[in-house]
């Protein structure tokens, strides 16, 4: 490879699509984990007050 030569110049369309798919998988997995973690922490933050209110309402019966 020569200096200043673009790396992707000799890719076939199939190879380019394959590389796009690999990049997509590498970026999608961390985003999915971050989203699940965000949802789990959100539920963990909200659940205790609701559980406490439920116990109070249940005890009043």
Buried (B, 14 or more C-beta within 10 A) or exposed (E): EEEEEEEEEEEEEEEEEEEEEEEEEEEEEEEEEEEEEEEEEEEEEEEEEEEEEEEEEEEEE
